[in-house]
Amino acid sequence: MRASHAPCRSPGDDPLGACVTGTSALAARTGSKLFVWTAVVLYVLLILYVLLIAA
């Protein structure tokens, strides 16, 4: 029997949140300015996505 995949129904289920978390962890671990700014941009995109879903 195949498992069915439910669509993303909340911002917490979105892969963007995982990308933000992973990039933030890399930024904290490496101290790389590239990862820091990438994490900031992804976090802003995540906030905009949540606001879009809430609207």
C-alpha positions as CSV (number, residue, x, y, z in Angstrom):
1,M,0.0,0.0,0.0
2,R,1.3,3.4,-0.9
3,A,1.4,6.2,1.6
4,S,-0.5,9.3,0.6
5,H,1.1,12.6,0.8
6,A,-1.0,15.3,2.4
7,P,-0.6,18.8,0.9
8,C,1.0,21.5,3.0
9,R,-1.7,23.0,5.1
10,S,0.1,25.2,7.4
11,P,3.4,27.3,7.3
12,G,4.9,24.8,9.8
13,D,4.6,22.0,7.2
14,D,6.4,23.9,4.5
15,P,10.0,23.0,3.4
16,L,10.9,26.7,3.6
17,G,10.8,26.5,7.4
18,A,13.3,23.6,7.3
19,C,15.5,25.6,4.9
20,V,15.4,28.6,7.3
21,T,16.3,26.4,10.3
22,G,19.1,24.6,8.4
23,T,20.6,27.8,7.1
24,S,20.4,29.5,10.5
25,A,22.2,26.5,12.1
26,L,24.9,26.6,9.4
27,A,25.3,30.4,10.0
28,A,25.6,29.9,13.7
29,R,28.1,27.0,13.4
30,T,30.3,28.4,10.7
31,G,30.0,32.2,11.3
32,S,29.9,32.7,7.5
33,K,28.4,36.0,6.5
34,L,26.9,34.3,3.4
35,F,24.9,31.9,5.5
36,V,23.9,34.7,7.9
37,W,22.5,36.8,5.1
38,T,20.9,33.9,3.4
39,A,19.2,32.9,6.6
40,V,17.9,36.5,7.1
41,V,16.5,36.6,3.6
42,L,14.9,33.2,4.0
43,Y,13.4,34.2,7.3
44,V,11.9,37.3,5.7
45,L,10.4,35.2,3.0
46,L,9.0,32.8,5.5
47,I,7.3,35.7,7.4
48,L,5.9,37.0,4.1
49,Y,4.6,33.5,3.3
50,V,2.9,33.2,6.7
51,L,1.3,36.6,6.2
52,L,0.1,35.6,2.7
53,I,-1.4,32.4,4.1
54,A,-3.1,34.3,7.0
55,A,-4.7,36.8,4.6
